[in-house]
Amino acid sequence: MEMDHSKHHPDSSMDGHKHHEMTHKMNGHDHGDMDHSMHMGNFKQKFWLSLVLSIPIIILSPMMGIQLPFQFTFPGSEWVVLVLATILFIYGGQPFLSGAKMELKMKSPAMMTLIAMGISVAYIYSVYSFIANKINPHEHVMDFFWELATLIVIMLLGHWVEMNAVSNASNALKKLAELLPDEVNKIEADGTTKKVKLQEIHHGDQLLVRAGDKMPTDGEIIDGSTIADESAVTGESKGVQKNIGDSVIGGSVNGDGTIKLKVTGTGADGYLAKVMTMVKQAQQEKSKLESISDKVAKWLFYIALIAGIVTFVAWLILEDLPQALDRMVTVFVIACPHALGLAIPLVIARSTSLAAKNGLLLKSRQALEQGNQLDYVFLDKTGTLTEGKFTVTGVEVLADSSREESLKYIGALEAQTNHPLAVGVMNYLKSEKIDSYQAEDVSTIKGVGVSGTVEGHQVVLANQKEVEKRQLSFDQEKLKAYQEQGNTISFLLIDEKLIAFFAMGDTLKDQAQDFIKNLRAVGIEPVMLTGDNQEAAKAVAEYLSIKEFYSELLPDDKEKIIKQYTDKGKKVMMVGDGINDAPALARASIGMAIGAGTDIAIDSADVVLTNSNLQDILKFVRLAKKTHSKMIQNLWWGAGYNILAIPLAAGVLAPIGILLSPAVGAILMSLSTIIVAINAMTLNV
C-alpha cells in the first residue's frame, strides 16, 4: 500500500522536544486520558479487605432496626462497629466517592454518584444515631451500619467481577513505541556514522539503515533501494519496492538492501504518532457513550434525591424533625442500588465466559451493548477477508510443458530480480521444494516485465498487456477465476511462445463467501475497506458479492469513512488487523481485531477474534443480542425494586395506614439481588 508521507511540519526546532514528549507518552507516562475507574484502586484487594471488615459489622449491628438470629452484642460492641464502619467507609468507599467526584465534575451523575450518596447518607446518619443514642439511651435512633457494610461489599464485588471479565487496559501506545529502535546510525558531515539516541534526531538528518533493521523515522531514500516490509504498520502483506526518492514509514522493516535516509518526520509529526493521535481522539469520543446502567443510575439518583427532599419536607410539616429525618434517610438508603450494581457485571461476566469459549475475547462492555443493533460491518481486506500472505495462488500450463518445468523457468528469472512479486515466487518454490534453473543476461523490460536466457532459451515474464500486444491467444476462461479474486497475473513466454501463466495474490479465506451471505441474512450490510487499487478491490468485492467498498485508502481515510457513518447515527463494527486499521477500530461503535493481527490493532479494539475465523463474528452478533436482552431484564429487576420501594418508603400510602418498614425494604432488596444473579446465570448462546 503506497502512502504519501512527504507533507510534514516545517518547524524543526521543536523536533527533539516533540520526540521526547511523544516517547514519554508512548511509554505509558501520559495518564490524562485514562479511564477514571483505573484510578480507583485494586477492586479485588479492596473487596476482600472490606469483606473482612464487614463480617463483624454484619454480626454486631441490626439490619434496618431488626435483630437477626445470628446477631449478638456485648458491652462496647457499638464502638467496635463504629470504628470498623469508619475504616470501611474511608477505605472501601473510596472508589465510589472518587468516582462520584469525577461524575459530578463532568456534570453527569451516574452509578458512582448513586452509590456514593447511599453510603455517605448511611454512614453520616449512623454516626448521628450513635451519638444520639449515647446522649439519650432511652430513645433509640436506628442506624444503618449493616446497610453501609453490605452495600460497599456488594458494589466492590460487582466492579471486581466486571473489571475481571472485561479488561479496559490498553498497551497500544507502548506497542507503538516498541516499533521504533532506541538507537540509530546517524551519518555525520564527514560521511562517518555514529550511533545516537532516537530522540536526538531532527528533520533533515541523514541515517544509515541496514538490511533487516527497522526504519527509525519517516524519511526519504537518498541512496540505495530495498523492499520494505510494511506489514506491521499498514497490515498489507505485499513487500513494497523502495528506490531513491521514495518515502518510508518509521516502524516498517528494511528488507534486503542497505539504504540512506533523509529524515522527514520524527516524534509528534511522524506517521506512528499521527496514528496514535487518531486512536486516542477516537477512543476519547467513544468513551463519552453512556452505558445502559449509567443512564438508569442517573435517573435513579435524581429520583431518589428529589423523593428524599420531598419526603423530608412533607414529614417535617406533618410530624416532626426526627421523623422527617428518619423517613428521608430510609428513602436514600433503600434507593441504594444493591441489585442494580450487580445487574450488569454478572451478565458481562457470564457473556465474557461464553464469548471466550466461542473464540472471542471481549475487552469492552460497550461492545456488548452496541452490538445489539449493528447496521454495517466494515471489513479490512488484507488479513481479514484474505489470509494476509502474498504468494502464488495458481499456475496454469497453456502449452507443451509441465507445471514443475514452468515453475523452474519462472524461478530462474525471479531469482535475479528484487521486486515484491519475486519474493513471493521464491518462497513458493521453496515450499514446493522446486529448484529453479539458472538464468543469464537478466534485464527488466519497462512496462512489460523481465527477460533473460535460461537453458539456452529466450525467456520472458510478461504482463497481460504485452501478451495481448503480441496477439498470443489462450483460453480466457482459465484466467477469469483468478482475475475475479484480484490476483496479479504474469505470463511465461519461452522463445516467444506462450507456455503458462501464474497468478499471485493474497488468497481469500475459505469461509469469506459464506460469511458475507450470513451477515446479510441477519440484516447487517458488509462494507470492504482496502489500500489496494480500485481494480483489485472491485474484483474481490464482486467475487464476494459486497455492494459497498472503498479502495486506495490511507489510515485516516478509513477512520474518516467510519466517522461519516457513525455521525449519521449508524451502528458500525470495524474488523481489521493492521496498525493502519487502529484509528478506524477505535472510532467504530465496535472495533474487532483479528487475533493474528498486530498488537496495536488488538489493543485499539473492543473485541479480539482469537481464532481469526470470520464465522465467529456472527457468534458475537448473536451473543450481543442475547446479552443486551439479559441486561434489560436485569435492569428492570434491579430498578423495579427501587421504583416500588422508594414511594412506599417515602410514605405515599401512609394516609391509608401502609408504610414500608425498613425491614421489609431490606427483604425486597435482598430478593431483587438474588433474582438478578439467577437471571444472569441463565444466559446462553
C-alpha positions as CSV (number, residue, x, y, z in Angstrom):
1,M,0.0,0.0,0.0
2,E,1.7,3.2,-1.2
3,M,1.5,6.3,1.0
4,D,2.5,9.9,0.6
5,H,4.4,11.0,3.7
6,S,6.1,14.0,2.2
7,K,4.0,16.6,3.9
8,H,5.4,17.4,7.3
9,H,5.5,20.4,9.7
10,P,8.3,22.8,8.6
11,D,9.3,23.8,12.1
12,S,12.1,21.5,13.1
13,S,13.3,23.5,16.1
14,M,10.8,21.6,18.3
15,D,11.7,18.1,16.9
16,G,13.8,17.0,19.8
17,H,11.3,18.2,22.4
18,K,8.4,16.7,20.5
19,H,10.0,13.4,20.1
20,H,10.9,13.2,23.8
21,E,7.4,14.2,24.7
22,M,5.9,11.7,22.3
23,T,8.2,8.9,23.6
24,H,7.3,9.8,27.1
25,K,3.6,9.4,26.2
26,M,4.1,6.3,24.1
27,N,5.8,4.6,27.0
28,G,2.7,4.9,29.2
29,H,3.5,8.0,31.2
30,D,0.6,10.1,29.9
31,H,-2.3,9.3,32.2
32,G,-4.5,12.2,31.4
33,D,-6.9,10.2,29.3
34,M,-7.1,7.0,31.3
35,D,-10.4,5.7,32.3
36,H,-11.2,7.0,35.8
37,S,-12.0,3.6,37.0
38,M,-8.3,2.7,36.8
39,H,-7.6,5.4,39.5
40,M,-10.0,3.7,41.9
41,G,-7.5,1.1,43.2
42,N,-7.5,-2.6,43.1
43,F,-11.1,-3.7,43.4
44,K,-10.1,-7.3,44.2
45,Q,-7.9,-6.3,47.1
46,K,-10.5,-3.7,48.3
47,F,-13.3,-6.3,48.2
48,W,-11.5,-8.9,50.3
49,L,-10.3,-6.5,52.9
50,S,-13.7,-4.8,53.0
51,L,-15.4,-8.2,53.4
52,V,-13.2,-8.9,56.4
53,L,-14.1,-5.5,57.9
54,S,-17.8,-6.1,57.1
55,I,-18.3,-9.5,58.8
56,P,-18.1,-8.1,62.4
57,I,-20.3,-5.2,61.4
58,I,-23.0,-7.5,60.0
59,I,-22.8,-9.8,63.1
60,L,-22.9,-6.9,65.7
61,S,-25.4,-4.5,64.1
62,P,-29.1,-4.9,63.3
63,M,-30.5,-4.9,59.7
64,M,-32.6,-1.7,59.5
65,G,-33.5,-2.0,63.1
66,I,-34.3,-5.7,63.1
67,Q,-32.1,-8.1,65.1
68,L,-31.3,-11.2,63.0
69,P,-30.9,-14.7,64.6
70,F,-27.2,-14.8,64.1
71,Q,-26.6,-11.3,65.6
72,F,-25.4,-10.6,69.1
73,T,-23.9,-7.7,71.1
74,F,-21.6,-7.3,74.1
75,P,-20.7,-4.2,76.2
76,G,-18.8,-1.8,73.9
77,S,-19.8,-3.7,70.7
78,E,-21.3,-0.5,69.3
79,W,-17.8,1.1,69.5
80,V,-16.3,-1.8,67.5
81,V,-19.0,-1.3,64.9
82,L,-18.4,2.5,64.7
83,V,-14.6,2.1,64.3
84,L,-14.8,-0.7,61.7
85,A,-17.6,1.1,59.8
86,T,-15.5,4.3,59.7
87,I,-12.5,2.4,58.3
88,L,-14.7,0.6,55.8
89,F,-16.4,3.8,54.6
90,I,-13.0,5.5,54.1
91,Y,-11.2,2.5,52.5
92,G,-13.9,0.5,50.8
93,G,-16.0,3.5,49.8
94,Q,-13.0,5.5,48.3
95,P,-13.5,4.2,44.7
96,F,-17.2,5.3,44.7
97,L,-16.5,8.7,46.4
98,S,-13.7,9.4,43.9
99,G,-15.9,8.2,41.0
100,A,-18.8,10.4,42.2
101,K,-16.5,13.4,42.3
102,M,-15.4,12.8,38.7
103,E,-19.0,12.2,37.6
104,L,-20.2,15.4,39.3
105,K,-17.2,17.3,37.9
106,M,-18.3,16.2,34.4
107,K,-21.9,17.1,35.3
108,S,-23.0,13.6,34.6
109,P,-24.1,11.8,37.8
110,A,-24.4,8.0,37.3
111,M,-23.8,4.8,39.2
112,M,-20.8,6.1,41.2
113,T,-22.8,9.1,42.4
114,L,-25.8,7.0,43.4
115,I,-23.6,4.6,45.4
116,A,-21.7,7.5,47.0
117,M,-24.9,9.1,48.0
118,G,-26.2,5.9,49.6
119,I,-23.1,5.0,51.6
120,S,-22.5,8.7,52.6
121,V,-26.1,9.1,53.9
122,A,-25.9,5.6,55.6
123,Y,-22.6,6.5,57.3
124,I,-23.3,10.1,58.4
125,Y,-26.8,9.2,59.7
126,S,-25.4,6.2,61.5
127,V,-22.8,8.3,63.2
128,Y,-25.5,10.8,64.2
129,S,-27.6,7.9,65.6
130,F,-24.6,6.6,67.5
131,I,-24.1,10.0,69.2
132,A,-27.9,10.4,69.8
133,N,-28.1,7.0,71.4
134,K,-25.2,7.8,73.7
135,I,-26.7,11.1,74.7
136,N,-30.2,9.7,75.2
137,P,-30.1,5.9,75.6
138,H,-33.9,5.7,76.4
139,E,-34.9,7.0,72.9
140,H,-33.2,4.7,70.4
141,V,-32.4,6.0,66.9
142,M,-31.9,3.4,64.2
143,D,-28.6,3.2,62.5
144,F,-27.6,1.9,59.0
145,F,-24.2,0.4,59.7
146,W,-25.4,-3.0,58.4
147,E,-26.6,-1.5,55.1
148,L,-23.4,0.5,54.8
149,A,-21.3,-2.6,55.1
150,T,-23.4,-4.8,52.7
151,L,-23.7,-2.0,50.1
152,I,-19.9,-1.3,49.9
153,V,-19.1,-5.1,49.8
154,I,-21.7,-5.8,47.1
155,M,-20.7,-2.8,44.9
156,L,-17.0,-3.7,45.2
157,L,-17.8,-7.3,44.2
158,G,-19.8,-6.1,41.2
159,H,-17.0,-3.8,40.0
160,W,-14.3,-6.5,40.6
161,V,-16.4,-9.1,38.6
162,E,-16.8,-6.6,35.7
163,M,-13.2,-5.5,35.6
164,N,-12.0,-9.1,35.9
165,A,-14.3,-10.1,33.0
166,V,-13.5,-7.1,30.8
167,S,-10.0,-5.6,30.6
168,N,-10.0,-2.0,29.6
169,A,-6.3,-1.5,29.9
170,S,-4.6,-0.7,26.6
171,N,-0.9,-1.1,25.8
172,A,-1.3,0.4,22.3
173,L,0.9,3.4,23.0
174,K,3.7,1.3,24.5
175,K,3.5,-1.2,21.5
176,L,3.8,1.7,19.0
177,A,6.9,2.9,20.8
178,E,8.4,-0.6,20.6
179,L,8.2,-0.4,16.8
180,L,11.0,2.2,16.8
181,P,14.6,1.4,17.7
182,D,16.2,3.1,20.7
183,E,19.4,4.0,18.8
184,V,20.0,4.9,15.1
185,N,23.1,5.2,12.8
186,K,23.4,8.9,12.1
187,I,25.6,10.0,9.1
188,E,27.9,12.8,10.1
189,A,29.1,15.6,7.9
190,D,32.3,13.8,7.1
191,G,30.5,10.7,6.0
192,T,31.1,8.6,9.0
193,T,28.3,7.0,11.0
194,K,27.7,7.4,14.7
195,K,25.1,5.7,17.0
196,V,22.9,8.2,18.7
197,K,19.6,8.2,20.7
198,L,16.5,8.4,18.5
199,Q,15.2,11.5,20.4
200,E,18.4,13.3,19.2
201,I,17.3,13.1,15.5
202,H,15.9,16.1,13.7
203,H,14.4,16.9,10.4
204,G,17.0,16.8,7.6
205,D,19.4,14.5,9.4
206,Q,20.7,11.6,7.3
207,L,20.6,8.0,8.6
208,L,22.0,4.7,7.6
209,V,19.5,1.8,7.8
210,R,21.0,-1.7,7.2
211,A,19.1,-4.7,5.8
212,G,16.7,-6.2,8.4
213,D,16.7,-3.1,10.6
214,K,13.5,-1.1,11.4
215,M,13.1,2.3,9.8
216,P,13.7,4.6,12.8
217,T,11.7,7.6,11.4
218,D,9.7,8.6,8.4
219,G,12.1,9.5,5.7
220,E,13.1,9.8,2.0
221,I,15.6,7.4,0.4
222,I,18.6,9.3,-0.8
223,D,20.8,6.3,-1.6
224,G,20.1,2.6,-2.3
225,S,17.0,0.6,-2.8
226,T,15.1,-2.1,-0.9
227,I,11.8,-4.0,-0.5
228,A,10.2,-2.6,2.7
229,D,8.1,-4.8,4.9
230,E,5.3,-2.5,6.0
231,S,3.0,-5.3,7.2
232,A,3.4,-4.3,10.9
233,V,2.4,-0.8,10.0
234,T,-0.1,-1.0,7.2
235,G,-1.3,-4.5,7.6
236,E,-0.5,-5.2,3.9
237,S,1.4,-8.4,3.3
238,K,2.9,-7.5,0.0
239,G,6.5,-6.1,0.2
240,V,6.9,-2.6,-1.3
241,Q,9.7,-1.7,-3.6
242,K,11.5,1.4,-2.4
243,N,14.0,3.4,-4.6
244,I,15.8,6.7,-4.4
245,G,13.2,9.5,-3.8
246,D,10.6,7.2,-2.3
247,S,9.2,7.7,1.2
248,V,9.5,5.1,4.0
249,I,7.5,4.8,7.2
250,G,9.0,4.7,10.7
251,G,8.4,1.3,12.2
252,S,8.5,-0.6,8.9
253,V,11.3,-3.1,8.3
254,N,14.1,-2.6,5.7
255,G,14.3,-5.6,3.5
256,D,17.4,-6.8,1.6
257,G,19.4,-3.6,0.9
258,T,21.3,-1.0,2.9
259,I,19.8,2.5,2.4
260,K,20.4,6.1,3.4
261,L,17.5,8.2,4.6
262,K,16.9,11.9,4.9
263,V,14.6,12.3,8.0
264,T,11.2,13.9,7.1
265,G,9.2,13.1,10.2
266,T,10.1,12.4,13.9
267,G,8.3,12.3,17.2
268,A,5.0,14.1,17.2
269,D,4.8,14.5,13.4
270,G,5.8,11.0,12.4
271,Y,3.4,8.5,10.9
272,L,3.1,6.3,14.0
273,A,2.5,9.4,16.2
274,K,-0.3,10.5,13.9
275,V,-1.9,7.1,14.0
276,M,-1.6,7.2,17.8
277,T,-3.2,10.6,18.0
278,M,-6.2,9.4,15.8
279,V,-6.6,6.4,18.0
280,K,-6.6,8.5,21.2
281,Q,-9.1,11.0,19.8
282,A,-11.5,8.3,18.6
283,Q,-11.2,6.5,22.0
284,Q,-11.9,9.7,23.9
285,E,-15.0,10.5,21.8
286,K,-16.3,6.9,22.1
287,S,-15.7,6.9,25.9
288,K,-18.4,9.6,26.2
289,L,-21.0,7.0,25.4
290,E,-23.1,6.2,28.4
291,S,-23.7,2.6,29.4
292,I,-27.3,1.5,29.9
293,S,-26.7,1.0,33.7
294,D,-25.2,4.5,34.0
295,K,-28.3,6.0,32.3
296,V,-30.6,4.1,34.7
297,A,-28.4,5.1,37.7
298,K,-28.5,8.7,36.6
299,W,-32.3,8.7,36.6
300,L,-32.4,6.9,39.9
301,F,-30.1,9.4,41.5
302,Y,-32.3,12.3,40.6
303,I,-35.5,10.4,41.6
304,A,-34.0,9.4,44.9
305,L,-32.7,12.9,45.6
306,I,-36.0,14.6,44.8
307,A,-38.0,11.9,46.6
308,G,-35.8,12.2,49.7
309,I,-36.1,16.0,49.8
310,V,-39.9,16.0,49.2
311,T,-40.3,13.3,51.9
312,F,-38.3,15.3,54.4
313,V,-40.3,18.5,53.8
314,A,-43.7,16.6,53.8
315,W,-42.9,14.7,57.1
316,L,-41.5,17.8,58.7
317,I,-44.8,19.6,58.1
318,L,-47.0,16.6,59.1
319,E,-44.9,15.2,62.0
320,D,-41.6,16.4,63.5
321,L,-37.8,16.7,62.6
322,P,-36.7,13.3,63.9
323,Q,-39.5,11.5,61.9
324,A,-38.8,13.6,58.8
325,L,-35.1,12.9,59.0
326,D,-35.7,9.2,59.6
327,R,-38.0,8.9,56.6
328,M,-35.6,10.8,54.3
329,V,-32.6,8.7,55.2
330,T,-34.7,5.5,54.7
331,V,-35.6,6.7,51.2
332,F,-31.9,7.4,50.4
333,V,-30.7,4.0,51.8
334,I,-33.4,2.0,50.1
335,A,-32.6,3.7,46.8
336,C,-29.1,2.3,47.0
337,P,-28.6,0.0,44.0
338,H,-27.7,-3.3,45.6
339,A,-29.3,-5.3,42.7
340,L,-28.6,-2.6,40.1
341,G,-24.9,-2.7,41.0
342,L,-24.8,-6.4,40.2
343,A,-27.3,-6.4,37.3
344,I,-24.8,-5.6,34.5
345,P,-21.5,-7.0,36.0
346,L,-23.0,-10.5,36.4
347,V,-24.3,-10.5,32.8
348,I,-21.0,-9.3,31.5
349,A,-19.1,-12.0,33.5
350,R,-21.3,-14.6,32.0
351,S,-21.2,-13.4,28.4
352,T,-17.4,-12.9,28.6
353,S,-17.0,-16.5,29.6
354,L,-19.4,-17.7,26.8
355,A,-17.5,-15.5,24.3
356,A,-14.1,-17.0,25.3
357,K,-15.5,-20.5,24.6
358,N,-16.5,-19.3,21.1
359,G,-13.2,-17.7,20.0
360,L,-14.0,-14.1,21.2
361,L,-12.0,-12.0,23.7
362,L,-14.2,-9.2,25.0
363,K,-12.3,-6.1,26.1
364,S,-15.2,-3.6,26.4
365,R,-18.6,-3.8,28.0
366,Q,-19.8,-1.3,25.4
367,A,-19.2,-3.8,22.7
368,L,-22.0,-6.0,24.1
369,E,-24.4,-3.1,24.3
370,Q,-23.5,-1.6,20.9
371,G,-23.6,-5.0,19.2
372,N,-27.3,-5.3,19.6
373,Q,-28.3,-3.2,16.6
374,L,-25.5,-3.2,14.1
375,D,-26.2,-1.6,10.7
376,Y,-22.8,-2.2,9.0
377,V,-19.7,-4.3,9.4
378,F,-16.6,-2.7,7.8
379,L,-14.0,-5.3,6.8
380,D,-10.4,-4.6,6.0
381,K,-9.4,-6.8,3.0
382,T,-5.9,-7.9,3.7
383,G,-5.6,-10.3,6.6
384,T,-9.3,-10.1,7.4
385,L,-11.1,-11.3,4.3
386,T,-7.8,-12.8,3.0
387,E,-5.1,-14.9,4.5
388,G,-2.6,-12.0,4.6
389,K,0.1,-13.8,2.7
390,F,1.1,-12.7,-0.8
391,T,2.0,-15.8,-2.7
392,V,1.5,-17.9,-5.8
393,T,-2.2,-18.7,-6.0
394,G,-2.2,-20.8,-9.1
395,V,-0.1,-22.0,-12.1
396,E,-1.9,-22.8,-15.4
397,V,0.1,-24.5,-18.2
398,L,-1.1,-23.4,-21.7
399,A,1.3,-25.3,-24.0
400,D,3.7,-28.3,-24.1
401,S,5.2,-28.2,-20.6
402,S,4.6,-29.4,-17.1
403,R,3.7,-27.3,-14.1
404,E,7.1,-28.1,-12.4
405,E,9.1,-27.3,-15.5
406,S,7.3,-24.0,-16.0
407,L,8.0,-23.0,-12.4
408,K,11.7,-23.8,-12.9
409,Y,11.8,-21.3,-15.7
410,I,9.8,-18.7,-13.8
411,G,12.0,-19.1,-10.7
412,A,15.2,-18.7,-12.8
413,L,14.2,-15.1,-13.8
414,E,12.6,-14.2,-10.4
415,A,15.7,-15.2,-8.5
416,Q,17.6,-12.4,-10.3
417,T,15.1,-9.6,-9.5
418,N,14.2,-7.8,-6.3
419,H,10.7,-6.6,-6.9
420,P,8.0,-7.7,-4.3
421,L,6.4,-10.3,-6.5
422,A,9.7,-12.2,-6.8
423,V,10.0,-12.7,-3.1
424,G,6.6,-14.4,-3.1
425,V,7.5,-16.6,-6.0
426,M,10.8,-17.8,-4.5
427,N,9.1,-18.5,-1.2
428,Y,6.5,-20.5,-3.0
429,L,9.2,-22.6,-4.9
430,K,10.9,-23.2,-1.6
431,S,7.7,-24.5,0.0
432,E,7.1,-26.7,-3.1
433,K,10.7,-28.0,-3.0
434,I,11.4,-26.9,-6.6
435,D,14.9,-25.9,-7.6
436,S,14.8,-23.3,-10.4
437,Y,17.1,-23.2,-13.4
438,Q,19.9,-20.7,-13.7
439,A,19.4,-17.6,-15.8
440,E,21.8,-15.3,-17.6
441,D,21.6,-11.8,-19.0
442,V,18.5,-11.0,-16.9
443,S,17.1,-7.5,-17.6
444,T,14.0,-5.6,-16.8
445,I,11.8,-4.5,-19.7
446,K,10.0,-1.3,-18.7
447,G,6.2,-1.7,-18.9
448,V,6.5,-5.4,-19.8
449,G,8.3,-7.5,-17.2
450,V,11.6,-9.3,-17.1
451,S,13.7,-11.3,-19.7
452,G,16.7,-13.5,-19.7
453,T,18.4,-16.6,-21.1
454,V,17.5,-19.9,-19.4
455,E,18.8,-23.3,-20.5
456,G,19.6,-21.8,-23.9
457,H,16.1,-20.4,-24.4
458,Q,15.0,-16.8,-24.5
459,V,12.6,-16.5,-21.6
460,V,10.2,-13.5,-20.8
461,L,7.9,-13.0,-17.8
462,A,5.4,-10.5,-19.2
463,N,2.1,-8.8,-18.2
464,Q,-1.2,-9.4,-19.9
465,K,-0.9,-6.1,-21.8
466,E,2.2,-7.4,-23.6
467,V,0.6,-10.8,-24.3
468,E,-2.3,-9.0,-26.0
469,K,0.1,-6.8,-27.9
470,R,1.9,-9.9,-29.3
471,Q,-1.6,-11.3,-30.2
472,L,-0.9,-14.6,-28.3
473,S,-4.1,-16.4,-27.8
474,F,-5.1,-18.8,-24.9
475,D,-8.2,-20.0,-23.0
476,Q,-9.6,-16.9,-21.3
477,E,-11.8,-19.0,-19.0
478,K,-8.7,-20.2,-17.2
479,L,-7.7,-16.6,-16.5
480,K,-11.2,-15.4,-15.4
481,A,-11.4,-17.1,-12.0
482,Y,-8.0,-15.7,-10.9
483,Q,-8.9,-12.2,-12.0
484,E,-12.2,-12.3,-10.1
485,Q,-10.2,-12.6,-6.9
486,G,-8.0,-9.7,-7.7
487,N,-4.8,-11.7,-8.5
488,T,-1.8,-10.2,-10.3
489,I,-1.2,-12.3,-13.5
490,S,2.2,-12.9,-15.1
491,F,2.8,-14.9,-18.3
492,L,5.7,-17.2,-19.2
493,L,7.0,-16.9,-22.7
494,I,9.7,-19.2,-24.0
495,D,11.2,-18.4,-27.4
496,E,8.2,-16.1,-28.0
497,K,5.8,-19.0,-27.4
498,L,3.1,-18.6,-24.6
499,I,3.8,-21.6,-22.2
500,A,2.0,-20.8,-19.0
501,F,0.7,-18.1,-16.6
502,F,0.9,-17.8,-12.9
503,A,-1.3,-15.8,-10.5
504,M,-0.1,-14.1,-7.4
505,G,-2.3,-12.7,-4.7
506,D,-3.5,-12.8,-1.2
507,T,-5.9,-15.7,-1.1
508,L,-9.4,-15.2,0.2
509,K,-10.3,-17.1,3.3
510,D,-12.4,-20.3,2.7
511,Q,-15.3,-19.0,4.8
512,A,-15.3,-15.5,3.3
513,Q,-18.2,-16.0,0.9
514,D,-20.5,-17.8,3.3
515,F,-19.7,-15.2,6.0
516,I,-20.8,-12.3,3.7
517,K,-24.0,-14.2,2.9
518,N,-24.8,-15.0,6.5
519,L,-24.0,-11.4,7.6
520,R,-26.6,-10.1,5.1
521,A,-29.1,-12.7,6.3
522,V,-29.2,-11.1,9.8
523,G,-29.7,-7.7,8.4
524,I,-26.1,-6.3,8.5
525,E,-24.6,-4.8,5.4
526,P,-20.8,-5.6,4.8
527,V,-18.5,-2.9,3.5
528,M,-14.9,-3.6,2.4
529,L,-12.0,-1.2,3.1
530,T,-8.6,-1.6,1.5
531,G,-5.5,0.1,0.5
532,D,-5.4,-1.8,-2.8
533,N,-6.1,-0.2,-6.2
534,Q,-9.7,0.2,-7.5
535,E,-9.4,-2.6,-10.0
536,A,-8.2,-5.2,-7.5
537,A,-10.7,-4.1,-4.8
538,K,-13.6,-4.2,-7.3
539,A,-12.7,-7.8,-8.3
540,V,-12.7,-9.0,-4.7
541,A,-15.9,-7.1,-3.9
542,E,-17.7,-8.6,-6.9
543,Y,-16.4,-12.1,-6.1
544,L,-17.7,-11.9,-2.5
545,S,-21.0,-10.0,-3.5
546,I,-20.0,-7.0,-1.5
547,K,-22.0,-4.0,-2.8
548,E,-20.1,-1.2,-1.0
549,F,-16.3,-0.9,-1.0
550,Y,-13.6,1.7,-0.7
551,S,-10.1,1.4,-2.2
552,E,-6.7,3.1,-2.1
553,L,-7.2,4.1,1.5
554,L,-4.8,5.6,4.0
555,P,-5.3,5.0,7.7
556,D,-7.0,8.4,8.2
557,D,-9.3,7.7,5.2
558,K,-10.6,4.5,6.9
559,E,-11.2,6.5,10.1
560,K,-13.0,9.3,8.2
561,I,-15.3,6.8,6.4
562,I,-16.2,5.2,9.7
563,K,-16.9,8.6,11.2
564,Q,-19.2,9.5,8.3
565,Y,-21.4,6.6,9.1
566,T,-21.4,7.0,12.9
567,D,-22.2,10.7,12.5
568,K,-25.3,9.7,10.7
569,G,-26.3,7.6,13.8
570,K,-25.4,4.3,12.3
571,K,-24.1,1.5,14.5
572,V,-21.0,0.1,12.8
573,M,-18.4,-2.5,13.6
574,M,-14.9,-2.4,12.1
575,V,-12.9,-5.6,11.6
576,G,-9.2,-5.2,10.9
577,D,-5.7,-6.4,11.7
578,G,-3.1,-3.8,11.0
579,I,-1.8,-0.6,12.6
580,N,-3.4,1.3,9.8
581,D,-6.8,-0.1,11.0
582,A,-6.2,1.1,14.6
583,P,-7.8,4.6,14.2
584,A,-10.9,3.0,12.5
585,L,-11.1,0.3,15.1
586,A,-11.1,2.9,17.9
587,R,-13.7,5.1,16.0
588,A,-16.2,2.4,15.2
589,S,-19.1,1.6,17.6
590,I,-17.3,-1.7,18.0
591,G,-13.8,-2.4,16.9
592,M,-12.9,-6.1,16.3
593,A,-9.3,-7.1,15.8
594,I,-8.2,-10.3,14.1
595,G,-6.2,-12.4,16.6
596,A,-3.4,-12.9,14.1
597,G,-3.1,-9.1,13.6
598,T,-0.7,-6.5,15.1
599,D,-0.7,-5.8,18.8
600,I,-1.6,-2.2,18.2
601,A,-4.8,-3.2,16.3
602,I,-5.7,-5.6,19.1
603,D,-5.1,-3.0,21.8
604,S,-7.3,-0.5,19.9
605,A,-10.2,-2.9,19.5
606,D,-13.1,-3.8,21.8
607,V,-13.2,-7.4,20.8
608,V,-10.5,-9.8,19.6
609,L,-11.3,-12.6,17.2
610,T,-8.9,-15.2,18.7
611,N,-9.3,-17.9,16.1
612,S,-9.3,-15.4,13.1
613,N,-12.5,-17.2,11.9
614,L,-14.9,-14.9,10.2
615,Q,-17.9,-17.0,11.3
616,D,-17.1,-16.1,14.9
617,I,-18.2,-12.5,14.1
618,L,-21.7,-13.9,13.7
619,K,-21.4,-15.6,17.0
620,F,-20.5,-12.3,18.6
621,V,-23.6,-10.7,17.0
622,R,-25.9,-13.4,18.4
623,L,-24.2,-13.2,21.8
624,A,-24.5,-9.4,21.9
625,K,-28.3,-9.5,21.2
626,K,-28.9,-12.1,23.9
627,T,-26.6,-10.2,26.3
628,H,-28.4,-6.9,25.7
629,S,-31.7,-8.7,26.4
630,K,-30.4,-10.0,29.7
631,M,-29.1,-6.6,30.6
632,I,-32.5,-5.0,30.1
633,Q,-34.2,-7.8,32.1
634,N,-31.8,-7.4,35.0
635,L,-32.1,-3.6,35.0
636,W,-35.8,-3.9,35.3
637,W,-35.4,-6.3,38.2
638,G,-32.8,-4.0,39.8
639,A,-34.5,-0.7,39.1
640,G,-38.0,-2.2,39.6
641,Y,-37.3,-2.7,43.3
642,N,-36.4,1.0,43.6
643,I,-39.5,2.1,41.7
644,L,-41.7,0.2,44.1
645,A,-39.7,0.7,47.3
646,I,-38.9,4.5,47.1
647,P,-42.6,5.7,47.1
648,L,-43.5,3.3,49.9
649,A,-40.5,4.3,52.0
650,A,-41.4,8.0,51.4
651,G,-44.9,7.2,52.8
652,V,-47.2,7.9,49.9
653,L,-49.6,5.3,51.3
654,A,-49.3,6.4,54.9
655,P,-52.7,8.0,54.8
656,I,-54.3,4.6,54.4
657,G,-52.0,3.0,57.0
658,I,-49.4,1.5,54.7
659,L,-45.8,2.5,55.5
660,L,-42.9,0.4,54.3
661,S,-40.8,-0.6,57.2
662,P,-37.0,-0.7,56.8
663,A,-37.1,-4.5,57.5
664,V,-39.5,-5.2,54.6
665,G,-37.4,-2.8,52.4
666,A,-34.3,-4.9,53.2
667,I,-36.1,-8.2,52.3
668,L,-37.2,-6.7,49.0
669,M,-33.7,-5.5,48.3
670,S,-32.2,-9.0,49.0
671,L,-34.8,-10.7,46.9
672,S,-34.2,-8.5,43.9
673,T,-30.4,-9.1,44.2
674,I,-31.0,-12.9,44.2
675,I,-33.3,-12.7,41.1
676,V,-30.7,-10.6,39.2
677,A,-28.0,-13.1,39.9
678,I,-30.1,-16.1,38.9
679,N,-31.3,-14.4,35.7
680,A,-27.7,-13.5,34.7
681,M,-26.6,-17.2,35.0
682,T,-29.3,-18.4,32.6
683,L,-27.6,-16.6,29.7
684,N,-26.6,-19.0,26.9
685,V,-25.6,-18.7,23.3
